[in-house]
Amino acid sequence: MTEKALRLGTRRSKLAMAQSGQVAEAVRQVTGRPVELVEITTYGDTSREHLAQIGGTGVFVTALRDALARGEVDFAVHSLKDLPTAQPAELVLAAIPQREDPRDVIVARDALKFTDLPRGARIGTGSPRRMAQLNGYARTHGLDIETVPIRGNVDTRIGYVRDGELDAVVLAAAGLNRIGRIDEVTDFLSVDTVLPAPGQGALAIECAADHADLIAALGELDDPLTRAAVTAERSLLAALEAGCSAPVGALADLLADGQIVKEMRLRGVVGTTDGTRMVQLSTTGPVPQTHDQALALGRELATEMLAQGAAGLMGERAH
């Protein structure tokens, strides 16, 4: 008798379906069980408002988590950067697979690079974080750009460039990679120019905390170094008391000496969306060996950033 299929909850977007399909295949391989995708519509998928207006935090995950809690799906796949930093007690992040490229990218008309865009270029993005850093970079490097708030899926966003409404749009490299469209990128933005969202490029596989066997099976897909990095990044975000739509960038990367990983460097940035004021700091320490050590790395940097005035740059002051 064939084992009952595992039900994977996923958003309906092309990107969500692509990344959930990839996870489903990996889960089939480690469990030997069939996996079926269960499509769930989230508030973030149906609302046409900008993320900053609808609150950002959790708008893409609440419906998936509700389906998990009701037992309608066995596990769910999220883009980690969409997850609120507070983890519900009844759910567990069973696996965080190896991260994809965390960088942001530009898709521009005429195959232009970011620094080659004409004066007055209109760049579309739905992210206050990207706006803050692009505008900040433009100010310090004498570029003349206008950031334009947009919503929509990858097709819609790239369509604005193809139709001539915008000169360029900013997207995540990981998403374009997962749907096979990385060749449309005209420029990869260095993390020295734009720090990604905390957790960007990583996926989160979540299931009910009382499903011990499933947690163990899904745990086969976990990448400990990715988990340590994104835990530090999300700890920074939580300590700043900022939601996932706040203008906060963070990246933890590993510093290696040859083949030996020596340390983890965590960088963070907060800025006003017009780029006029920025707080950007970094800290380096031993590679976290435990969840608590990763949390501590993020909190340490957040404390320094708050001391430099970060709270006042996030739209509303941290409480």
URMODA-V476418 format. One record per pair of residues at least 6 apart in sequence whose C-alpha atoms are under 7 Angstrom apart, sorted by the first residue. I is the first residue (numbers start at 1). GAP is how many residues later the second one is. D is the distance in Angstrom with one decimal. If there is no record, write none. Layout:
((I | GAP | D) (I | GAP | D))
This chain:
((3 | 30 | 6.1) (5 | 28 | 6.1) (5 | 29 | 4.7) (5 | 30 | 5.1) (5 | 31 | 6.3) (6 | 27 | 7.0) (6 | 28 | 6.3) (6 | 29 | 4.7) (6 | 30 | 6.2) (6 | 68 | 6.1) (7 | 28 | 5.9) (7 | 29 | 5.1) (7 | 30 | 6.0) (7 | 31 | 6.3) (7 | 66 | 4.9) (7 | 67 | 5.1) (7 | 68 | 6.6) (8 | 27 | 6.7) (8 | 28 | 6.0) (8 | 29 | 4.9) (8 | 30 | 5.7) (8 | 65 | 5.9) (8 | 66 | 6.1) (8 | 67 | 5.2) (8 | 68 | 5.3) (9 | 28 | 6.1) (9 | 29 | 4.8) (9 | 30 | 6.1) (9 | 31 | 6.6) (9 | 55 | 6.3) (9 | 64 | 5.6) (9 | 66 | 6.1) (9 | 67 | 4.4) (9 | 68 | 6.6) (10 | 6 | 6.4) (10 | 7 | 6.7) (10 | 10 | 6.5) (10 | 27 | 6.7) (10 | 28 | 6.1) (10 | 29 | 5.2) (10 | 30 | 5.9) (10 | 66 | 6.1) (10 | 67 | 5.9) (11 | 6 | 6.8) (11 | 28 | 5.7) (11 | 29 | 5.1) (11 | 30 | 5.8) (11 | 31 | 6.8) (12 | 27 | 5.4) (12 | 28 | 6.2) (12 | 29 | 6.3) (15 | 160 | 6.4) (15 | 164 | 6.1) (18 | 160 | 6.4) (18 | 161 | 6.2) (19 | 159 | 6.3) (20 | 57 | 6.1) (24 | 11 | 5.8) (27 | 191 | 6.8) (28 | 6 | 5.8) (28 | 7 | 6.4) (30 | 187 | 6.8) (31 | 186 | 6.4) (40 | 24 | 6.6) (42 | 17 | 6.7) (42 | 18 | 5.4) (42 | 19 | 6.8) (42 | 21 | 5.3) (43 | 16 | 5.5) (43 | 17 | 6.4) (44 | 15 | 4.8) (44 | 16 | 5.0) (45 | 15 | 7.0) (50 | 76 | 6.7) (50 | 101 | 6.4) (51 | 194 | 6.3) (52 | 193 | 5.7) (55 | 190 | 7.0) (56 | 187 | 6.7) (56 | 188 | 5.8) (56 | 189 | 4.7) (57 | 27 | 5.6) (57 | 186 | 5.3) (57 | 187 | 5.3) (57 | 188 | 6.6) (58 | 24 | 6.4) (58 | 25 | 5.9) (58 | 26 | 5.6) (60 | 22 | 6.5) (61 | 22 | 6.6) (64 | 12 | 6.6) (67 | 6 | 6.0) (68 | 6 | 6.4) (68 | 7 | 6.6) (68 | 139 | 6.8) (68 | 140 | 6.7) (74 | 133 | 6.3) (75 | 130 | 6.9) (75 | 131 | 5.5) (75 | 132 | 4.4) (76 | 129 | 5.7) (76 | 130 | 5.3) (76 | 131 | 6.5) (77 | 126 | 6.8) (77 | 127 | 5.7) (77 | 128 | 4.7) (77 | 129 | 6.4) (78 | 125 | 5.8) (78 | 126 | 5.2) (78 | 127 | 6.6) (79 | 123 | 6.4) (79 | 124 | 4.8) (79 | 125 | 6.2) (80 | 119 | 5.4) (80 | 120 | 6.7) (80 | 122 | 5.6) (80 | 123 | 5.0) (80 | 124 | 5.2) (81 | 116 | 6.4) (81 | 117 | 5.9) (81 | 118 | 4.7) (81 | 119 | 5.3) (81 | 163 | 6.9) (82 | 162 | 6.4) (84 | 159 | 7.0) (84 | 160 | 6.9) (85 | 149 | 6.2) (85 | 153 | 5.9) (90 | 118 | 5.9) (90 | 119 | 5.2) (91 | 115 | 6.7) (91 | 116 | 5.6) (91 | 117 | 4.5) (91 | 118 | 4.8) (92 | 114 | 5.6) (92 | 115 | 5.6) (92 | 116 | 6.1) (92 | 117 | 5.2) (93 | 111 | 6.4) (93 | 112 | 5.8) (93 | 113 | 4.5) (93 | 114 | 6.7) (94 | 111 | 5.8) (94 | 112 | 5.5) (94 | 113 | 6.6) (94 | 121 | 5.2) (94 | 124 | 5.9) (94 | 125 | 5.5) (95 | 109 | 6.2) (95 | 110 | 5.2) (95 | 123 | 6.0) (95 | 124 | 5.1) (95 | 126 | 5.8) (95 | 127 | 4.4) (96 | 106 | 6.9) (96 | 107 | 5.8) (96 | 108 | 5.0) (96 | 109 | 6.3) (96 | 126 | 4.9) (96 | 127 | 6.1) (96 | 130 | 7.0) (96 | 131 | 5.9) (97 | 105 | 7.0) (97 | 106 | 6.4) (97 | 124 | 5.5) (97 | 125 | 4.7) (97 | 126 | 5.0) (98 | 104 | 7.0) (98 | 125 | 5.1) (98 | 128 | 5.8) (99 | 102 | 5.5) (99 | 103 | 4.5) (99 | 127 | 6.1) (100 | 74 | 5.5) (100 | 101 | 4.8) (100 | 102 | 6.2) (101 | 72 | 6.2) (101 | 73 | 5.4) (101 | 100 | 5.8) (102 | 71 | 6.7) (102 | 72 | 6.4) (102 | 94 | 6.4) (102 | 98 | 5.3) (102 | 99 | 4.5) (103 | 69 | 6.3) (103 | 70 | 5.7) (103 | 86 | 6.4) (103 | 87 | 6.9) (103 | 88 | 6.4) (103 | 93 | 6.0) (104 | 66 | 6.6) (104 | 67 | 5.7) (104 | 68 | 4.5) (104 | 69 | 5.6) (104 | 84 | 6.5) (104 | 85 | 5.6) (104 | 92 | 6.5) (105 | 65 | 5.6) (105 | 66 | 5.4) (105 | 67 | 5.9) (105 | 68 | 5.7) (105 | 80 | 6.5) (105 | 82 | 5.7) (105 | 83 | 4.5) (105 | 84 | 5.3) (106 | 8 | 6.8) (106 | 62 | 6.4) (106 | 63 | 5.8) (106 | 64 | 4.8) (106 | 65 | 6.5) (106 | 79 | 6.0) (106 | 80 | 5.8) (106 | 81 | 5.1) (106 | 82 | 6.3) (107 | 61 | 5.5) (107 | 62 | 5.5) (107 | 63 | 6.5) (107 | 77 | 6.5) (107 | 78 | 4.9) (107 | 79 | 5.2) (107 | 80 | 6.9) (108 | 53 | 6.6) (108 | 59 | 5.7) (108 | 60 | 4.0) (108 | 61 | 6.5) (108 | 78 | 6.0) (109 | 52 | 6.1) (109 | 58 | 5.7) (109 | 59 | 6.3) (111 | 75 | 5.1) (112 | 74 | 6.0) (113 | 73 | 6.0) (113 | 74 | 5.1) (114 | 73 | 6.5) (119 | 25 | 4.9) (119 | 26 | 6.4) (120 | 24 | 5.2) (120 | 25 | 4.8) (120 | 26 | 6.2) (121 | 23 | 7.0) (121 | 24 | 4.8) (121 | 25 | 6.0) (121 | 46 | 5.8) (122 | 23 | 6.1) (122 | 24 | 4.8) (122 | 25 | 5.9) (122 | 26 | 6.5) (122 | 44 | 5.3) (122 | 45 | 5.3) (122 | 46 | 6.6) (123 | 23 | 6.1) (123 | 24 | 4.8) (123 | 25 | 5.8) (123 | 43 | 6.1) (123 | 44 | 6.0) (123 | 45 | 4.8) (123 | 46 | 5.3) (124 | 23 | 5.8) (124 | 24 | 4.6) (124 | 25 | 5.8) (124 | 26 | 5.8) (124 | 42 | 6.7) (124 | 44 | 6.3) (124 | 45 | 4.5) (124 | 46 | 6.4) (125 | 23 | 6.2) (125 | 24 | 5.3) (125 | 25 | 5.4) (125 | 44 | 6.0) (125 | 45 | 5.6) (126 | 23 | 5.0) (126 | 24 | 4.8) (126 | 25 | 5.6) (127 | 118 | 6.8) (128 | 117 | 6.8) (128 | 118 | 6.3) (128 | 119 | 4.8) (128 | 145 | 5.7) (129 | 117 | 6.5) (129 | 118 | 3.6) (129 | 119 | 5.5) (129 | 120 | 6.3) (130 | 64 | 6.9) (131 | 16 | 6.2) (131 | 142 | 5.3) (131 | 143 | 6.9) (132 | 115 | 6.5) (132 | 139 | 5.5) (132 | 140 | 5.5) (132 | 141 | 3.9) (132 | 142 | 5.6) (132 | 143 | 4.6) (133 | 61 | 5.7) (133 | 142 | 6.2) (134 | 60 | 6.9) (135 | 139 | 5.7) (135 | 140 | 4.6) (136 | 139 | 3.8) (136 | 140 | 6.2) (137 | 56 | 6.7) (138 | 6 | 6.5) (138 | 7 | 7.0) (157 | 12 | 6.7) (158 | 11 | 6.7) (160 | 6 | 5.5) (161 | 6 | 5.7) (161 | 7 | 5.8) (173 | 9 | 6.9) (174 | 27 | 5.1) (176 | 6 | 5.0) (195 | 54 | 5.0) (195 | 55 | 5.8) (195 | 56 | 6.5) (196 | 53 | 5.2) (196 | 54 | 6.0) (196 | 55 | 6.6) (197 | 51 | 6.7) (197 | 52 | 4.8) (197 | 53 | 5.9) (198 | 32 | 6.6) (198 | 35 | 5.1) (198 | 36 | 5.7) (198 | 51 | 6.1) (198 | 52 | 5.0) (198 | 53 | 6.4) (199 | 31 | 5.0) (199 | 34 | 6.6) (199 | 35 | 6.9) (228 | 60 | 6.3) (228 | 63 | 6.9) (228 | 66 | 5.7) (229 | 23 | 5.0) (229 | 24 | 6.7) (231 | 63 | 5.8) (231 | 64 | 6.2) (232 | 20 | 6.9) (232 | 62 | 4.7) (232 | 63 | 5.3) (232 | 65 | 5.8) (232 | 66 | 4.5) (233 | 17 | 5.6) (233 | 18 | 6.1) (233 | 19 | 6.4) (233 | 65 | 6.0) (235 | 60 | 5.2) (235 | 63 | 4.7) (235 | 64 | 6.0) (236 | 62 | 4.1) (236 | 63 | 5.4) (236 | 65 | 6.7) (236 | 66 | 5.2) (239 | 60 | 5.7) (239 | 63 | 5.9) (240 | 62 | 6.0) (240 | 71 | 7.0) (240 | 78 | 6.7) (241 | 77 | 5.8) (246 | 68 | 6.2) (247 | 23 | 5.8) (247 | 24 | 6.1) (247 | 26 | 7.0) (247 | 67 | 6.3) (248 | 21 | 5.7) (248 | 22 | 4.7) (249 | 19 | 5.6) (249 | 20 | 5.1) (249 | 21 | 6.6) (250 | 17 | 5.5) (250 | 18 | 4.3) (250 | 19 | 6.4) (251 | 15 | 5.7) (251 | 16 | 5.4) (251 | 17 | 6.7) (252 | 12 | 6.4) (252 | 13 | 5.4) (252 | 14 | 4.2) (252 | 15 | 6.3) (253 | 11 | 5.6) (253 | 12 | 5.4) (253 | 13 | 6.6) (254 | 7 | 6.5) (254 | 9 | 5.9) (254 | 10 | 4.5) (254 | 11 | 6.3) (255 | 6 | 5.9) (255 | 7 | 5.8) (255 | 8 | 5.1) (255 | 9 | 5.9) (255 | 10 | 7.0) (256 | 6 | 5.3) (256 | 7 | 7.0) (262 | 24 | 6.8) (262 | 25 | 6.9) (263 | 21 | 6.7) (263 | 22 | 5.6) (263 | 23 | 4.6) (263 | 24 | 4.9) (264 | 20 | 5.7) (264 | 21 | 5.6) (264 | 22 | 5.9) (264 | 23 | 5.0) (265 | 17 | 6.9) (265 | 18 | 5.7) (265 | 19 | 4.2) (265 | 20 | 6.5) (266 | 16 | 5.5) (266 | 17 | 5.4) (266 | 18 | 6.2) (267 | 14 | 5.9) (267 | 15 | 4.1) (267 | 16 | 6.6) (268 | 12 | 5.7) (268 | 13 | 5.6) (268 | 14 | 6.1) (269 | 9 | 7.0) (269 | 10 | 5.6) (269 | 11 | 4.2) (269 | 12 | 6.6) (270 | 8 | 5.7) (270 | 9 | 5.3) (270 | 10 | 6.5) (270 | 40 | 6.1) (270 | 43 | 6.7) (271 | 6 | 5.6) (271 | 7 | 4.2) (271 | 8 | 6.3) (271 | 42 | 5.5) (271 | 43 | 7.0) (272 | 6 | 6.7) (272 | 41 | 5.3) (272 | 42 | 6.7) (279 | 26 | 6.6) (279 | 29 | 6.8) (279 | 31 | 6.0) (281 | 24 | 6.8) (282 | 19 | 6.7) (283 | 18 | 6.3) (288 | 6 | 5.2) (311 | 6 | 5.0) (311 | 7 | 5.2))
